[in-house]
Amino acid sequence: MRRKSKGKNIGFTPVNQVVKGVLKSLENPQKQQEAYLFDLWNKLVDEKVRKHASPKKLFGKKLYVRVDDPVWAHELILRYKNEILTAFQKEVGKENIVDIQFQVGR
């Protein structure tokens, strides 16, 4: 016998609530700045880096980037970090982003 949900969507969020949440988060200046930086990431970083790394959070003036592999994290720190940081600073100003932190994870 199936149990009725009494009109509730179990496990699903109504689309109107999702849209309201997205719009509300975009009103937040921190979220707007993150969205801009994440979009900028796709423009400034080449495709081979984008395959392995993506921005996850802006905390203060530090951009946190998630990397899918420890070897790639090491490569990004040694070979690409200064180049990426300089490109971001050129676009948004040195005072707005002072560091990039690469973290391995999913």
Secondary structure as GFF3:
##gff-version 3
##sequence-region A 1 106
A	DSSP	alpha_helix	15	27	.	.	.	ID=ss1
A	DSSP	alpha_helix	29	44	.	.	.	ID=ss2
A	DSSP	alpha_helix	47	50	.	.	.	ID=ss3
A	DSSP	beta_strand	53	59	.	.	.	ID=ss4
A	DSSP	beta_strand	62	67	.	.	.	ID=ss5
A	DSSP	alpha_helix	70	75	.	.	.	ID=ss6
A	DSSP	pi_helix	76	80	.	.	.	ID=ss7
A	DSSP	alpha_helix	81	92	.	.	.	ID=ss8
A	DSSP	beta_strand	99	104	.	.	.	ID=ss9
###
